[in-house]
Amino acid sequence: MNQLVQLPAIAIAALGLPAARSSVAGPRWMRTSRGPVALLSRGHGRAAARAAGSPDVTAPGGVHRLFERHAARAPAALAIRTDDGNWSYGRLNTAANVLARRLRRQGVRPGDAVATLLERSARLVAAALAIVKCGATHVPLDPQAPPAWLAHVLADSGAQAVLADAARLPQLAAGPAVLAVNGAGQPGDGRNLRVEAPAGTPACMLYPAASSGKSLGHGLPHATLARLAARNGYAEFGPTDCVAFAGGSPADVAALELWGPLLAGGSVAILSGDMDNDGLAAALYRHDVTVLFIATCRFDACAAAIPATLADLRVLLPVGPRPDMASFHAVLDRQTEVDIRHCYGASAALACALAHRVRRAHDTRQYG
């Protein structure tokens, strides 16, 4: 049991801010007064690796219920792949349940907002699950953001608590009471909680990058997130998929990279955001990543440096302004089966508003 619930060096900072409960119901994109995601993901060109089936598009009780179904059906299946070790669905679900109960004991209730100040890691995934299991809204914070921006997001979202690495606590507003959440080896009750989120409570609330100048957050309801993961029109996820969790920052890539594979019974590969092209190629191969969202500027660089690696994906989604046409040719001219879809509009819509499928290299001439 101990190995299932170790999330060392995480602390909870109680902020003492007024409760912020959403009263907006409905399954649509929700813009609240409390920001978006830039996306990243990838896929193999082998027919055997194609997704078998798609996740449920309904989320009664919350998206965590969809995850819990996979954990119950296949507890040994891989949920998270990291260079420090893999996590099964059973291990991730148990760790999230233990942390969720500790959040509840600290006063987190359905409808509350809880922020995370964590690097991309298995702990961040467990924390996001724990928060929604409490019926609360996950507010991911960018560890690289200036303290003033962090303070703005915390105040704007009305977060009741922050989950953070102990070393990150000085970045938070002065004066929060700090309590250990779970040190290494502390067991707890790993059973699923019977807590429901109030109607209209967002599963996550996302903010644009601090440098964008935009201050408003965007709430993503559970039902919308479930449908987005299952039927977004540009990236299908299945139980055989491994999606790279490798965006510019945790706050910018919180939705599809994280929830898409977990709601489909697939896995998430935690990749460092600062690796060079050769390092990225090695990591994609090492973790058998099948779906990759990638910023178009990085796509241009990778298409020139590691085209064979990109050609071996199942789904490749450059996100942002139009890439160099030579980048498409560098990958597609390798007689690959990779499905390339150029996506645009992530920062404005919390997902891609537009997508163009490039089927063959000659399509890029017409597209250009």
N, C-alpha and C positions, 0 to 999 in steps of 0.2 A: 504493500500500500504506500509506503513512504516514497518509493520511486515514482509513483503515479502523481503525486501532488506537490513535488518540490518546485517551487517558484521562488528561489532565493532572491534576497536583496530587493524585494518590492515593498514599498511602503504606501500607506494610504494617508493622504493629507486631507483632513476635514476642513472645508473652507468657510463654513458658517455663512454661506450666501443664501438669499431667499430662494425658496423652492420655485422651480420653473416647470410647470406642467402644461403639456400641449393640449389645447382644446380643439385642434384641427383634426377632423376625421376624414376618411376617404382614402382610396388607393392610388391617388395621384402624387406626382412630385410635389413636395411641400416646401415652399419658401417661407422661412420663419425669420424672426428677428434674432435668431441665434445662428457651411461652405464646402466646396466640391472636391472632386477627386480627379486626379490625372490617372489614366489607366495604364497598365502593363500586363501582358500575358503571352503564352506561346504554344505551339503544337506540332506533332510528328507527321511526316508525310506517309507513314505506313498505314495501310488500310486496316490492319489488325489493331491499331491503336486508336481507331476512331471511337468516339463516344457511343456507348450502348444505352440508349434511352436518355431522358432528360429529367431534371428535378421537378418535383411538384410545383405548380404555379400558385397554390394556395398556401397560406401560412396561418392556419387557425392557432391562436395562442402565441404566435411569434415565429420568426425564422429559426430560432433555436430548437423548436419542436421538429423541424425538418432535419436538422443536424442530429438530434437525439435518435431519430428513427434509424439513420445510418449507423450510429454508434451501437444501437441495440441489435441490428441485423448483422453487422460485421465489425465487432469490437477490435479485431486484430488488424483490420485494414489500415493502411497508412493514411494519416491525415496531414502530417507535417513532415517535411524532409529538410534536414539541416546538416551542416558539416559536423555539428556537435552531437548528432544522433537523431533518430527519427521518433516521431510520436504516433501512436496508433489512435484510432477513433476512441477506443475505450480509455486510454490514458488521458487524452485531451478532454474528453467529457467529464471524467472524474476530477481532474484538476480544476476545470471551470466550475463544477458544482461546489467543490470545497471553497474556492475563492468567492463564489456567489453567496454562500452562507455567511462568510466572514463580512462581506459587504452589507448583508442584511443586518448582521449584529451591530454594525456601525451606523445603522439608521437609514440605509438606502432603501427606498420604497418604489413601487411601480409609478412611473411617470416622472421620476427624478432624472437628472442628467449626471453622468459620471465621466470624467475625462481620463485619458491615459497620456502619460509622458514617458513613452518607452520606444526604444529602437525597434526596428523590424526584428521579430524574434518569435519563438514559440510562446513566450510569456505574453506578448502582445495579443496573439491569437486567443490564448486562454482568457486573457482579461476581457477582450471584446465579447466573447461568449458568456463570461460570468456576468457582465453588465446586463446583457439582454435577458439572461436567465432571471435576473432580478426584476424584470419588467421595466428596466430603465433604458435610457438612451446613451449610446456610446459617443463620446466626443474625443476623437483622436487629436492630440497635439503634436506639432512638429518639434522634436528635440532641438533642431537647429534654429528655431525661430527666436527672435529677440524677446527678452523678458516682457517688454511692453506689449508685444503682440499676444503672448501667452496670457497676460493679465486681461487683455481685451476679450479674448475668446472665452476665458473662464467667466468673466462678468456677463458677457453677452449671452452665453448659453445657460447661465444660471446653474452651473455645475455644483452639485452637493459635495462631491469628493473628487480626488485625483489619485489614480494609481500611477506610481512613478518608481523608477530605480532610486535607491537612496541617494546616489551621487547627483541626481537631477533635482533634488529638493530645493537647493539654493536658487534654481531658476524660477520657482514659484513665488507668488506674493508672500511677503514676510508675514510671519505670525500664525501659520496654520498649525494645528495640533497634529503631530505625526505619530502614527501608531503602526507597529509591524503587522503586516497582513499574514504572511506565512513564511517563516524561515525554513531553511532546509530541514527536511525530515519530519515536519509536523503533519501528522495524518489528520483526516477529518471525514465528515460524512460526504461520500461521493455520489449519493443518489440524486436523481433529477429533482429539482424543486417544483412545487406545484404553485407557481406564481404566473399570473397573466398580466400583460401590459394593457393599460387602459386603451380604449379604441382611439386610433389616431396617433398614438405615441410613436415617434420615429425610432427605428432600430439604431440609426446613427445620425449624427449631425456633423456636417462637414464644412470646413472653412477653406477658402482659397489661400494660396501662399501669402505670407506676410508682405512680400514685395509687390503683390498685385494691386495694392491700394484699396481692395474691396474688403469691407468689414462685415458683411452679412453672412450668416450661416445658412445652410440648406438642410432641412430634415428629410430623411428618406424613410417612409413608413415601411413596416414589415411586409405588407402585402405587395407593395411596389418592388421592394428589394427581391422578394421571392420570384416575381414575374420577370424582373430584369435579369436575374441569374438564369432563368429557364428559357426565356424567349425574348432576348434583346435584339435579335435580327442580325447580329454580326459575329457573335462568338458563342458557340454551343459548348456546354461542359458536360462531361460524362464521368462515370466511375473509373475509367481507365486514364483520365486526364490528370496531368500534373501541371499546375499553373504557377509561373514564376511570380513571387512576391518581391519585386525588385524595383519599385518606382523611386522617384526623386526623394520622397519622404513619406513616412507613415500617414501623415494627414492628407497627402495628395492621392493615395491609391487605396483607400480604405474599403471601397465597395466591391467591385467585381473580382479583383485579384484575390481578395480574402474570402468573400462569401460565395462567389460563383462555384469554385470546386467543392467547397464544404457542403453546399446544399445539393450537390449532385453525387456525393459519395466519392469524389476524387480527392486529390491531395494538393497541398500548397508547398512550394519550395522556397525557403527563406534564403534570399541571395543578398550579398552585400551591395550597396548602391555605389560603391567607389571602385569596383574592380575594373581593370582595363578590358579591352576586347577579347584578348586571349583568355583572360581569367573568366570572363562571362561565358565564352564558348565551352571551357572546361566544366564550369558549373552546370550549364544546361545539359551537357552530356552526362555528367556525374549523377544528377538527380533525375535524369530521363524526363525532362520538362517537355510538355507537348503544346502548351499554349503560352504565347508571349505577347503582352502589350508592351510597346516600346516607343518612346518619344521619337518623332521623325528625325530630329537632328542626330540622335544616337543610332537610328536605323541606317542613315546614310553612312555613318562611320563603320558600322558593323557589316553592312553590305559590301563595303570595299575590303574589309579586313578578314571577315569570317563568313563569306557567302555560303559555304558548304554547310555550316552549322545552322544557319537560318533556313536553308533549303530542306533540312531534315525535320523541321517542325511540322506539326499538323496544322496549326493556325498561327499566323503571324499578323499582328495588328499594329502597324505604325499609327501613332496618335499625334495629331497636331497639324501644322501647315503642310502643304503638299511636299513630299520628299523629292529628291532629285530623281528624274526618270531613270538615270543610269543605275540607281540602286535597285529598282524593280528588275531591270534586265540582269543584273549581276546574280540575283537569286533565281529568277524564273528560267533563265537560259540553261540551267543545270538539269533540265528535264525532271523537275521536282513535282511532287503532289501537294506541296504546301499550299494552303488556302490563305492568300494575302488579302487583307481588307484594310484599306486606308480609312481611318476614323477621324472625325473632327467634332469639336464642340464639347469635349469633356468638362472643361473648366466652367462652362456656362450651364450645363445640364446635369451634372453629376453622373453622366454617362455620355456615350457618343451620340450626338444629334444626327450626324450624317455618316454614311459608310459607303465606300466604293470598292467593289470586289474586282481585283485584277486577276483574271483567269489565265492569261497567257502574256508573254512578253510583248507581243504586238499590240495587246490591249492598251499598253501604256502610251502608245503613240496617239491613239484616239483620245485617251484620257487627258493627255497633255495638251 
